[in-house]
Amino acid sequence: MVTSPPVNGSAPSLGDGEAVYTAAGLAVPVAPLAADGLCGDARDRFARKADLWALAVVGRDGCPVGLVERHALLSACATTPDCDQRPITEAMDPAPLLVEAALPLGEVGRRLARFRPAPGHGSFIVVEAGLYRGLATVADLMLLSAEQSDLRARQLEAARRQADQANRAKTAFLANMSHEIRTPLNAMMGFAEILEQEVLGPHTIPLYAEYARDIADSGRHLMDLINDLLDLSKAEAVRLELSETRIDVPRVAASGARLLSERASRSGVRIVSTVPTDLPPLRADERKLRQMLLNLLSNAVKFTPRDGVVTVGARIANTGALWLSVHDTGIGMSGSELARAMEPWGQIDSALGRGHVGTGLGLPLTKCLIELHGGRLDVVSTPERGTTMSLIFPAARVER
């Protein structure tokens, strides 16, 4: 059965009617002329049907051998004596454009662009397995292509709305769950710290103090995970707001280095700051800047072997942008590992990486937070040679 182009806006969905948006949907089943016919046969057909724009000419095997355009034939018959008795093969175009029925509309358009039909020749032949199926026009192709584009635009808009709704539901769920989890978790951490510090008296068994410390550390790690997960979800939904202030970058950098220095020393890693003290103030959210810097420092310390060095640096680029960088002498990353690390829950699959606790949310969250400031996260990494991660703030945020 021949599929006709939909009319009056009744286009089927792409899932239900894929064939409509192929060349098959353009094919109009006009009965063809036989290759041994005469021009008079074609003229009679055109005379009987005023809306017939062209006729295909097929051989005995059903394969098209030519195309006769209405205007061209009638013009020739008006100026040529005994035109009706001439073979149709003398009046037809012996090399018309043949298009497979299964071809998508976009590819049909590209074929037409390469074929470059002569002005006034807006018809082509649709075939299936080489056999004649029907006639089509460039005008119908444009109409159906526009209809397909409209349908795809509606589907994309519906998908976007559905994705936005799902994202909002996810953010609301995480916000509610984080609130429900924080309440008992804070109580657990508080009691664990009381036991750890022996506030109510010394333990008769010293091992209890170590257990209490483990409980408190695990609780803090879980709280950090909840906060990162909620922040990442809000950032992805563009619901995270900035509380902008005038920030002294060297002070924030020094504070971040101090906070991570104890953890770094336990791992045998040194943290060095080379941030110039005369950097201009930065207009940004200080809490989020501190969070981004701590994420980068934490990653650098985690993936740097003993006796390694982590360096915090900053500079003003020629463009006026502020670069705040963390460089380490650690294990580095390949291109595929870097792509995985930038995804939520992404972990670098290495012996050193597996030996450390991590959620894989730090870098994706940092990327979202710097983009929220209108900047970007720049990463340069070489396996076994180290990594440099830079927070790049636009010049508009740097106060002169």
N, C-alpha and C positions, 0 to 999 in steps of 0.2 A: 504494500500500500504506500502511495506517495504521501509524504508529509508536507503539507502546505504551510507557508508562513503564517503565524498567528495574526489575528486582526483585532482592532478595537481594544488594544491594550490587554488582551487575554493571554498574555505570554505565560507558558508553563514555567515551573521552577526548573533550574538547570539539572537538579537531581531527577526530575520526572520526565524531562523531554530533551535530553542532550542532543538528539538528532535534529531538533528544530534549529539549533544554532550551529549547524554544519551546512555544507553546500546542498545536502539533501533537502534542507528546509527551504531552499531557494528554487528548487526544481519544479517547473510547471509542466505537467505531462501533455505537451502539445504533440500530436501525431506527426511523425517525420515524413519527409519525401523519400521516395526510392531513388537510388543513384542513377537508374536508367530512365527517370522521368524527364518531362519537358518543362520549359519555362512557363508554358501556358498552364500547366497543372498548379504551379506555385501562384501564378497571378490569379487563378480562379479561387484558390484558398484565401488569398488576401482580400479579394473582392467580396467574398461571402462573410468574412469576419473583419470588421473595421479595427478591432482591438488586437489583431494578431500582428505582432511586431517582427517576427522572424520565424524561419522554419529550418530545422536541421535536415541534413541529407545523410542517409545511412546506406551502407552496403547490404548485401544479402545476409551477411553474418551479424547484422544488428549494430555494427560499430560505426560511429559517425565518420563521414568523409568530407563534410563541408557544412557551411552555414549560409543561408540566403536571408539577407536583411530586406525588409519590406520596402524601405525607401530606395535602396539601391536597385532592386529589381524593377520597380515601377518606373523609375527614372530611365533605366536602360530600355525597357519596352516602349517607352514614349518616343525614343529617338532611334530605335533599331528596327528596320523592316523585318517581318517574319520572326519576331522575337519569340512568339508562342511556340514555334516549331524547333527552336534551338534546344539542345540538351541542357538540362539544369546544371550539369557539371561546368558549363561554360560561364554561367552567371554566378556561381557560388564562390564563397571564400574557401579555398581548399585547405587553409591552415587556421581554423578557428581555435580559440582557447578551449581546451578540454579540462574539466575540473572533476576530481573524484568526489563522489557523494559524501564520503566520510571526512572530508577535509574541513577543519574548523574555519569559521568566518574570517578570523584574522589572517590565516594562511591564504585564503581565497583572495583577500585584498592585496596581499604581497605578490601573489601570482599575477594579478591584474596589473599591478604597478610595473612588474618586470616585462609583462607581455606588451604593454603600451598599445592598446587597440587604437585604430584610426578614429578621428573625430566622427561622431555619429554612429559608430559601431559599439553600442553599449550592451551587446548580448554575448553570452557564452554558453557552452553546452556542458551539462552535468552528466557524468557517466558513472557507472558502477561496474567494476571489474572489466572496464573497457567497453561495455554495452551502453547504448543510449538510454538515459533515464528521463531527461527533460531539459527545458530551456530556462535560463535565468538572465537577469539584467543587473547592471551596475547599480541602478536606482534601488532595486529590491535589496541588493547587498547592503547598501548604505542604510536603508530603513531598518533592516533586521539587525545590523550591527549596532545601530543607535539604541534599538530596543533591548539588545543584550547588555549593552553598557548600562542602561538605566536599571535593568534587573539586578546586575551585579552591584551597582551602587546601593540599591535598596537592601540587598542581602548583606553587604558590608556594614551598612549603617545599623541593621538589625543585630549583626554579630557584635559590633562595637558597643551597642546599648546593653546587650546581654553580658559582655565581658565587664563593662563598667558596673553593672548590677552585681555580678559575682564578686568583683573586687571590693565593692562597698560592703557586701555581706561578709567577706573574709576579714576586712578591717574591723567591722563591728564585732565579729566573733572573737578575733584576737584581743580586742580591747576588753571585752567582757571576761574572757577567760583569764587574761593577765591580771585583771582586778581580783577575780576569784582566787587565783593562785597566790598572788602577792600577800593576801591577808594571812593565811596559815603559814606561808613561807617565812614571813617576817617574824612570826611568833616562834617558829622552829629555830631560826637563826639567833633570835634573842636568847632563848633558853640554852642553845648550844654555846653561845659566848659566855653565859653565866657559869655553865659547867666548866668551860675551858679556863676561865679566869679564877675559878674556885671562890666565887663571891660568897657562897654560903658555908665555906669551910673546905679544907683540903681533902683530896680524894685518898682513900685508903689504898686504892690500886692506881698507880700512875698512868696505866694504859688508858684509863677512862678519859683523862685529859686529852690524849692524842685522838681518841675517838670523837670527842666533842669538837676538837679543832677540825677534824675531817668533815664533820657534819656542817660546821659553819662555812668552811671553804666550798663545799659542794652547794650549799644554799646560795652563797654569793655568786658562784658560777651560773647556777640556774636563774638567778635574778638578772644577771647580765644577759643571758640568752633571751629571757622574756622581753627585756627592754629593747635589745637589738631587733628581735623579731617584730615587735610592735612598731618601732621606728621605721624599719624597712618597709613594712606593709603600708604605713602612712605615707612614706616618701614615694612609693610606687603609685599610690592613689592621689598624689599631689595634694595631700591633706596636712602635710607637715609644714608648720609656719615658722618663719624666722623671727627671732627677737634680736634685731640688729643694734649693735652698740659700736663705739669707737674702741678698737682693740689694739693693745700693745703686743705685737706679735712676738718679739724677743722674750717677753715675760711669760706668755703662754707656752712657747717652745721650751723654755727652761723648766717650767712647772711640769710639763709632760715628761721631759727627760728625767727629772727627779722621781716622779711617780713610778717609772719603769726601771729605775736604776737598781733597786733591790732585787727584782726578778732577774734582771740581766746579770748581776753579779753572781747570783746562785747558779746561773748557766755558764759562768765564765766568760761573759760578753761585756765589753765596754761600750758605754754610750757617750759620744762626744758631740758637743754643740759648736757649730761654727756660724751661728746666726748673728749677723751684724747688729750691733746695739742701736744703730742710727736708722733702722728701717722706718719708713713712714707708717702712720696708723692705718689700720685696715677696718673697713666698714663691713661687719659680718656678725653672725650669731656666735658669741664666744663659747657657749656650751657645746655647740655642734662642731666648732673648730677644734676644741679640745678633744671631743669624741673622735673626730677624724684623725687627728694627730696620734692619739693613743692607739687607735686601730692599726695605723701604719707602723708605729713603734713596736707594738705587741707582735705583729707579724714578723717584723725584722728580727727581733730577739728570738722568736720561736724557731726561725729557720736559719739561724746563724750558729755554726758550730762553736765549740769552746775556743777561746783565744781570738774570737772574731771581734769586729768593730762595727757599731751602728752609728752613723753620723747624721745629725740633724742640721740642715742648712737652709738658707733663704737668700733670695736675691730679687732685684727688680729688673725685669727684662727690658729690652729696647722698646718694646711696645707699651711699656708702663705696667704690664701685668706683674703680679707678685707670685713668685714660685717658692713654695715651702716644701722642701724635699727631705726624704728619709732614705739614706743609702746604707746598704749592708754588704758585708763580705760573705754572705751565706751561700746556700746551695743553688740559688738562681732558678729560673724556670724556662722551659722551652715555650714555643708559641702555643702548642696545644694545652700545656699545663697552665699557661697564663689565661687562656680562654676559659678553662674550667674553674680557675680560681676566682674569676670575675662573676661567676654564676652563683646564685644563692645555694648554700649547702655544698659548694664546690670545695674539694680537698685535693691537695697535691699528693699524688700517690708515690711517696718516697719513704724510706726507712726512717729518716729524721722527722718527717712530717707526721707519721703515724705514732711517733713516740710522744707527741704533745697533744694536749686537750684542745679542741677547737670545733667550732660549729660551721665555719665557712660562710658566715654572714658579715664579717668585718669589712672585706673589700667591696662587696656589692652595696652595703650600706654607705660606706665612704663615698663611693661613686655617686650614689643618689644624693647625698648631702652636698657634695661640691657642685653638682649640677643644679641643685636647688639655689645655690649662690650665683648661678650663671657662669660657673667655671667648669673645669674638667680635671680628670685624674689621668696623669701621664705616667706610663710604666715602661721602663727600659730594663730588661733582664737577660742575663746570659747564664746558661747552666754552668755550675761550678765556679762562677766568677762573681755572683752577687746580683742585687736588684736595687734599682733606684725608683722610688715612687714619689711623684710630685703633685701637690695640690696647687693648681693654677687658678688664681683669682683674677678676674678681669680688671683692667686698668681703672674702670669706673668706680671700683670699690677701694682703690688706694688713694688716700688723702695726701695731697701735696702741701 
